[in-house]
Amino acid sequence: MKIAVYGREFQPSVIPYVQHLFDSLIARDTELWIFGDFHRFLEQQQVAFPRQLHTYNTKEQLPKDVGFMLSLGGDGTMLAAVSIVGESGIPVAGINFGRLGFLADISKDDIDASMEAIFSGDYNIQKRTLLAVESKQAALFDGNHFALNDVTLFKSDSSAMITVSAYVDGELLNAYWADGIIVATPTGSTAYSLSCGGPILMPGSGNFVITPISPHNLNVRPVVISDNVELHLEIESRSAKFLLSCDSKTTSVSTDIRLTVRRAHYQANLIRLKNYRYFSTLRNKLLWGLDARNY
């Protein structure tokens, strides 16, 4: 089986877990395709690889018959892996070498059992909705303008706030006076949007959430909208530019362009082991139900 591996540089303390994973993959006689920069990093860490090894730098260089992709790192690494896979439909499994691990939910202590389950097909595919952000006036992110978590607008410096006028299917929703706004998917509702006071949306709920960042109007609150609508955004600012973020990708954009945010035409396929439970993950990661007075 052909397996793609994606990762970034991380602390040397997890290298033994990475070596253990590669030993497991070697024992299963897999054909490995490793992201080029990550391969060079692992070589510097003296990780042992199988003899039959290939590298790739873009999704176009991956063979069509890759069985799945392993993302080694935290949730940010997982977002980048989903971006590389794109609309190919390749399932992605995340082994958490980071901290929180909402997306990369496989523990580094459970590598053996997890690999056994994945290679035997004992898992579920969970489809996750993505956002697409576009503009008729400018090409954004070299065509890779899709986000699993969120699309975010920020003011470009520490100067005055910006005004973001949001239209839902052509009807004015609100003019936000704020440092910016976040448009988040259900997947991204537990990320930046949550830290700015947004609600948690269950995956598959068919919604997005619009969350203002430090709004000047104190009675403005996050709004949940259907993912079937088109959201148009216009920006006013004392600066000539603002920052546009699409998951981990960020670019500077002129304030004279109009943005359209809509549901992407494809979904991400995430590998979930049979013991995965969404609400259990929420309770564990967000420490729900714990009371310091009991300890």
N, C-alpha and C positions, 0 to 999 in steps of 0.2 A: 504494500500500500504506500502511496505517496502522501507524505505529511509535510505541511508548511509550518515553519516556526518563525515567530516574530518576537522581538524583545528589544529592550534598550539597556544602556549601562545601569548597573545597580551595585549595591554594596557587596564587597567580597564575602560577607558572612553567609550569603545564600548560594555561593558557588557550589558547595557540596550537594545541595538539593538539585541544582541544575545538572551536575554531573550524574547524579542518581537518575534523573529523568532521561538523559541521553543514553545511559546504560540500559534503561528499560526499553527505549526505542530501538537500540541496536539489537537487543535480544529478540525483538519481534521482527527483525529483518525488514525494516522500513526503508523507503527511499526518502531521504530528508532533503528539504529545500529550506535553507536558512537565509533570513534577511541579511544582506551584505554587511552593513555596518555592525549588526549584532554579531555576526560570525567573526569579524575582526576583533571585536571586544573580547569574545570568548576565547579566541586564540591567545590573546594577551594574558588571559587568566589561566591558560594551560588546561582548558577543558578538552577531554579526549572525544573525538568524533568518529563516526563510522567511516569506512573507506569510501563508500559510495555516497558522495555528498555534493549537493548543488547549492548555489546561491542565487538570489534574485534581489532586485532593487525596486521593481515596479510590479503591479498586478499583472501587466501584460506578459511578464517573463515567467509567470507561474504556469505549469501545465494545466490543461483543462480538467484532468482527471484526479486532481488533488482531493483526498478524502476529507480532510478537515485541516484547520489551522490551529496551532497552539500558541496562545499569547502568554508570554512569561513576564510578569510584572504586576503592576497595579491596574486600577481602572483607567488611568490615562493611557497606558500601553494598550489596553483592550480597545479603547476608542480608536487609536491609531491602526490597530489590526483590522477592525471593522472597516475603516476607511480604505485600507489597502485591498481588502477583499472586494469591496464595492458591490456591484450588482451581479457578481458571478454566482452568488448563492452558496459559496463555500461555508460550511458551518464553522463557528469559532468557539473554542473552549479556552477559558482563562484560568491559569494557575497563579494564585495570588502570592507574589513576592513583595507586595507593597504593604499598605496599611489597612484601609477600610475594606475594600473588596466587595462592593455591591455587584459589579459586573464580573470581575475575575473571582469566582466564588469557590474554586477548588483550592483547598488548603495544601500548602507545600508538604505537610506531614501526611497527606493522603495520596501521594503520587501513585503508589503501586496499585491500590484498590481502584483509583479513578481511571488509570490507564487500562486496567483490566476491563472495567465496565465500558469504556469508550470503544476499545477495539473489539469487544464482543457485541457492540450495538445496543447495550443496555442503558440507553439514555433517551431523553426527549429533545425535540427541537422546539425552542421557543422563538417565535417570530416577534421582532421588535420594530416598531414604526420609526422612520427617520424623517427629518425635516430637509427641505430643499430651499435655499435662499438664492434669489436671482435678481438681476437688474437689466433693463433694456439699455441702460447707458454705459454699462461696464461689465467686463468679464471678471467673475469672482473666483478666486482660488484655483485658477487654471482648470476650471471645469469640475473640480472635486469639491463641489459646494453642498455637500450633504452632511447632516449632523445626527448622530444617535442621541446625544444628550440635549444640546440647546444651541440656538442662535442668539447671540448677545450683542447689543449696541452699547458702547461706552463713549463718554466724552474723551477727547484725545489728550487732555492735559489736566492740570489741577485748577484750571480757570473755572468760569461760571458753568452751571449746569446746562444741559441741552434740552430742547423740546422735541419730543417724538410724537407725531400725530399718527395714530393707528386706525386703520380702516378695515372692517371685517366685511368682505364681499361688497366693498364700495361704500358701506355705511360707516360714518365716523364713530369709533368706539370712545376714544379719549385723546386729549393732547397731554402727554405726560411731561411735567417739568421735573426732571430727575437727573441723576448721574448716568442713567441709561435704562434699558429694559432687557429682560430675558424672555425668550420664547422657548419653552421647554417641552419635550416629549414626556410621556409617562416615565420612560427610563431616566431622563434628565431631571425629573421632578424631585429626586432625592439628592441632587447635586447642588449647583450654585443657586438654583431657584429656591431650594429648601432653606438655605442659609440666609436668603433675603426675605423670608416669611411666606414663601409659596406653599401650597398644599401638596401632599403626596398623591399622585395619580397611579392607579393600578395599571400595569401593562395590559394592553388589549382593551382599555376602556374607551378608545376612540376619541380621545381629547388631547388638547394642548393647554398649557397654562401660560399666561402673560403676566410676568412679575416685574414691577418697577424696582429699580435700584435706587435707594435713598430718595424717594419722591418728596418734593417740597409740599405738595398737597397731602396733608396727613390723613385725609379721609379716602385716598386712593388705595385700593386693595388689589391683590392678584385676581385675575379673571380666568375662569376655565371656559374654553371654547371648543367647538367640534373640530375634529381634524379633517373635515370635509370642506372647510372654508378656505378662502385665500385671504391672507393678511397683507395689507400694503402699509409700508412705513415711510414717512417723510420726516426729515430731520432739519431742525433749525439750531444754529449755534453761532457764537461769536467767533469760533475758530472755523477755518475753511474745511477742516476734515474731522472725521470721527473714527473710532475703532470698531471694526466688525469682527466678531469671533464666531467661528463655526467649529464647535468642539475644541480641539487643541490648536486649530489654525486661526491666525489673527492677521488682519490686513488693515491698512489705513485707507479710508474711502472718503471721497469728496461729499460735502453736504448737499450738493445739488442733484444727487441721484435719488431715485425712488426704489425701494426694495420690495420684493414680493417674497413672502414666506408661505410655503404650502407643504402638504404631505408629499414625501418623495414617492416616486413611482415603483420603488422596490422596498423590501424589508430585510433586516439583518436576521440571520439564522444563528441563534446562540445555543450551544450544547448545554443542556442541564441534566445532571445525573438524577436518577429516580428518587433520591432522598432530598432533592431540592424543594424547599417550600418558601414561597415569596414572603408571607407574613412572618414566618420564623426568622428569615433573613433580616427583615425590618427590626424585629424585636432584639435580635442579637447585635446588629450593627449600631442601632440607635440607643441601645441600653434601656429599652422600654421595660417597665415593671421593676426596675431596680430602685431601691431606696437606701441611701447611705446610712440611715438610722438603723438598718437591720444588720450592719456589719461593724 
